[in-house]
Structures are given as C-alpha cells and as structure tokens.
Amino acid sequence: MNNEKKWENVEEFINKKVVKPSLFLSDTLEVSQREGLPSINVQAPEGKLMSILVRSINAKRALEIGVLGGYSGLWILSGMKNGKLVGLEKSEKHARIATENFIRAGYGEDVNIIVGEALTSLNNMIKEHVQAFDFILIDADKKPYLHYFERAMELSHPGTIIYIDNMVWNGEIINSENESDDNAGIKRLYDHLEIEERVEATVIQTVGSKGYDGFAVLRVL
C-alpha cells in the first residue's frame, strides 16, 4: 500500500471513530461535488478542530475568507452557540450553493455571505468599524495571503484565533525554485510571521485525502 492510500484509509478510520461528521456535512460535500465545485474543502478532522477551537473560546462572531460550498463554515457554526458567521466569497455560484447548504443545515439566519473580492470586502468592514471577530478562517487564493492576514488583524481583538489553511502546500514552501504566485504568497506570509510580535503561532503539517499540506493557528496577543 502506497503512502497516499494509507493516509486516506487512516483518515477514513479517524473520521469513523472520532470525528463523526454529521449528515448535513456529508450532504454539503455531495451537493458541492454534484454542482461541480472544486474539491478543495478542508479535511473533516481539520473541520472538527476548528469546531473545537471555536467552542473552546466561546466564539460568537466568526469570519471566513473563502466560503466555497460552506463546508468549513458549517464546521465553524457547529462549534458556536447562538453565533454568527460572515463569509466572503468571490464566486456568485459558490455563494449561492453555500447559502443553500447553510439553509438546509438550519443555519440560514446565522450566516451573511458577502459576494465580491475579499480584500475589497475586508477594507469596507474596516472602514465601517464592524465589531471584531472571535475566530477568523483564511482559506482563499494564496497570492494575497499576507494582505488577508493584515486585514484579519485589524478585525480581531486580543484572544482572537486566526486559522490559516494550506500553509505547507505539499512542502513547496521550502522549494526556492517554485516561484508560482500561490507559493510566493504563502512564503511572504511566513516571512512576515517570522517577525510578527502581535500573535503567537504554530503550523501543523497534515496528510490525508487532500494529500500533504498543513495549517497555521494563531492567537492574537
């Protein structure tokens, strides 16, 4: 058995024994696949971790940069009690499908999806002095990752958890010859985090059905 197949089998075992995704989460993936959305959602164990983090800080307001079909957002909402989620999504199609998935899962009144360029939406929220968020997920296009982080800091408060997906990028973050926009964007964020004193942070490498990647968890000081 090759390593990738083993990763998938272990992930399936973990999901069955420990993670136990709810039916509406499985339905969300099925709908997203049927509608032709890219299969780039987080793995279930990662979603469950976000739910646990949200619950542990008693988050009431969450921000998701990159909604896709709503899978990550549903995990976040599952950890909140009477909480609200603001989602930023560039694609009108993705936003429509995500909205339908949120409604189907019973969270229709708890979510506000803003369609458009994420940086524009973030800048507007900063100008409007919206209430700070308790939990922020960054999982969108990688080139502007540093800009997303900078805006997220302006929309946070001490104790806010910032969760950033795709921070290992199949190990390409240490490949000096990979000059793609995605890889360069992730590495710019690393360069900034190296000197950033306003957060404490870690990055966890992952393997599973999505291959080799990882995520960052930051706590605003």
Buried (B, 14 or more C-beta within 10 A) or exposed (E): EEEEEEBBEEBEEBBEEEBEBEEBBEBBBEBBEEBEBEEBBBBBBBBBBBBEBBBEBEBBBBBBBBBBBBBBBBBBBBBBEEBBBBBBBBBEEBBBBBBBBBEBBEBEEBBEBBBEEBBEBBBEBEEEEEEBBBBBBBBBBBBBBBBBBBBBBEBBEEEBBBBBBBBBBBEBBEEEEBEEEBBEBBBBBBEEBEEBEEBEBEBEEBBBBBBBBBBBBBBBE
